[in-house]
Amino acid sequence: MSNRIYKSIISAKNGSLIPELLNGRTVESRYNPDRDAEALLGSINSKGCFYIVTGIASGIFINKLLELNPKSFIICI
């Protein structure tokens, strides 16, 4: 039994690389995952120093969070 969940890495319409799940779906937008990550970032308290992120996916959101708050600690589940 395999414990893989990703089939491949594909390019979104904006050129970002995102993982494709075994069922053909993606966790992130196939069009502009950067825009979606920025929108999500705008909905949280960016003054925090500790974050729990459920899922890494392409890491776009995590990178943007670290750009905004480089000294923060992030646990990814």
N, C-alpha and C positions, 0 to 999 in steps of 0.2 A: 504494500500500500504506500503510495506516494503522499507526502505532505506538502506538495507544491500547490500554491494558489494562483501563481502567475503563469500565463501562457507565453507572453512576450512583452517587449517594450515597443511602444508605437509613438509616432509623432502626432501631437495635437495640431490643429489647424494653425496655431500661432508658432509652431516649431518646438514647443516644449516636449520633452520625452516623458511619457507616462506609462505605467504598467497596465497591461491588459490581463484581466482575470481569465481563468480557464473557461468560463462560460461566455467569453467574448465581450463582457461588459468592462467598464473602467470605473474606478473609484472617483476619479477626477474628471473634469470637463474635457471632452474631446476637442473643444474649440479654443478655449482660453483659460487654462487652469491657473495662470498667474492672476488674472482678474478675480477669479473666485477666491483665491488665497488672500488677496488684498481685502476683499469684502469681508471674509471671515475674520481677518486680523482687525478690521475696524469695529467688529462687534464684541471684542473682548477688552478687558482692562489691560492696556499695554504698559501700565506702570508696574506690573507684577514682576517678581523675580523668580517664580517657580511655576512651571506649567506641566500639566499632564496631557499628552496628545495621544489619542486613540488611533493608531495607524500611521504608518510612515508614508506609504504610497510612493510618490516621486520625490518627496521631501521639499517641494516648493514652499508649502506653508511654513515648515520648520525653518527653512533658510530665511524667509521673510521675517519671521518672528525674531530670529537671531540678529538680522540686520537692524531691526528696530530696537532691540534690547540685547546687546551682545554679551552682557554679563549674567543673563538669566540661565537658570537650570531647567532642563527639559527632560522629562521621562516619557518615553514612547512605549506604548503598550500595543 
